Amino acid sequence: MRIKYHMLFVLSLLLGMTSTAWTQEDSYILKRQLFKVALTSINISPDGLFLLSGFNDGSFRLLDPDSFEVKLEVIGAHHKAVNAIDMPPKMDFILTAGHNSIKLWDRSGKHLFDWNAHATTIWNAEISSDGLWAVSSAMNKTFLLWDVYNNALAERMRGHEDVAMAVSISPDCRLIVSGSKDQSIKIWDLETRQPIYQLHGPTQDIYDLEFSPDGNLLVACSRDKSVRLYDLKEKKLLHILKGHSDMVLEAEFSPNGRYLVSASADQSIILWDVQTGDRIHQFLENEGAIMDLVFHPDGHSFYSISYGRDLTRWEVDPEIIVLHYYDLPYREELAADLIFEPRRKGESKKEYEARAAEAAEKKREIIAGYYELYLDGTKK
């Protein structure tokens, strides 16, 4: 689910959201770039070679995921903001959603097809992992299921009593999940297109729903400031993840399913331990509400866009895990080793720099040791 720029603007007026700049001691920003026009959606190609980005002026771009260099730009793709962008496993086309239309483009940016079945602004659109289906939601009680390669509307999915903005397809392509302002989460059978059971929990609007990579877990983000994690096999709530101070707009699982990142209008991103529900780290160096998130396929970094017009790549450094779970023994080990001392009296600059380089390498080894200890513990 991708809550977009103009929608958040309206919500901010209604809720009196203020802008507060946050700072923190440790930065895990790998790269940040400000754009003249605000980004409204991001995604990444299945091979990880392109960062898909939609903009508030109706344009979209394919960016290099490391340098953010523009590889393809299509101006005026939509009349209004591009609220969702995706690419199927074959990577043979690009799907964009803006205003009330969905458009398909080839890899060179040539317009191929229009899907025009929504009457109101589309908030979310995504393609299934097999590339055969797509779902889209708008400011409507009904969401849509699309037959991708036949360019056809397969079904109008009706069942909610209020606006259903959150929708997603399971990794095995057997289930669809939808979340509504009616505070219900419905699980649908994709083949029969009928709801098979329902989950509850959020006390206000549901903005985002995402399956874990193995399809066993579901995360729900809500205006009630919560992130809820459900076990779909047991059909029960596992954790209520509390830490945000404003509505939670987006969440993403890491590719290995071990971690979860959530984005909020409180201008922060939180990294969670999926197994324990622990809040591992809060990324605070943001100048506006976080609009969208996506993990890099390698799982070692993720991207965010904010109301402040930036695109940021964050590192999921093992040090973050170590500082959370092994902070005291880790710091004691560093303090006990003389190699980590500040510059010594009489020590030349060359000697100090050589020792600092050796210390940095030893620190990485210590962090790696504690991180392996953490990984071993989660396997038990």
Sequence and secondary structure as in RCSB ss.txt:
>XXXX:A:sequence
MRIKYHMLFVLSLLLGMTSTAWTQEDSYILKRQLFKVALTSINISPDGLFLLSGFNDGSFRLLDPDSFEVKLEVI
GAHHKAVNAIDMPPKMDFILTAGHNSIKLWDRSGKHLFDWNAHATTIWNAEISSDGLWAVSSAMNKTFLLWDVYN
NALAERMRGHEDVAMAVSISPDCRLIVSGSKDQSIKIWDLETRQPIYQLHGPTQDIYDLEFSPDGNLLVACSRDK
SVRLYDLKEKKLLHILKGHSDMVLEAEFSPNGRYLVSASADQSIILWDVQTGDRIHQFLENEGAIMDLVFHPDGH
SFYSISYGRDLTRWEVDPEIIVLHYYDLPYREELAADLIFEPRRKGESKKEYEARAAEAAEKKREIIAGYYELYL
DGTKK
>XXXX:A:secstr
    HHHHHHHHHHHT        SS  EEEEEE SS EEEEEE TTSS EEEEETTS EEEE TTT  EEEEET
TSSSS EEEEE  TT   EEEEETTEEEEE TTS EEEEE   SS EEEEEE TTSSEEEEEESSS EEEEETTT
TEEEEEE   SS   EEEE TTSSEEEEE TTSEEEEEETTTTEEEEEEE  SS EEEEEE TTSSEEEEEETTS
 EEEEETTTTEEEEEE   SS EEEEEE TTSSEEEEEETTS EEEEETTT  EEEEE   SS EEEEEE TTSS
EEEEEETTSEEEEEE  HHHHHHHHSHHHHHHHHHH GGG    TT  HHHHHHHHHHHHHHHHHHHHHHHHHHH
HHHH 
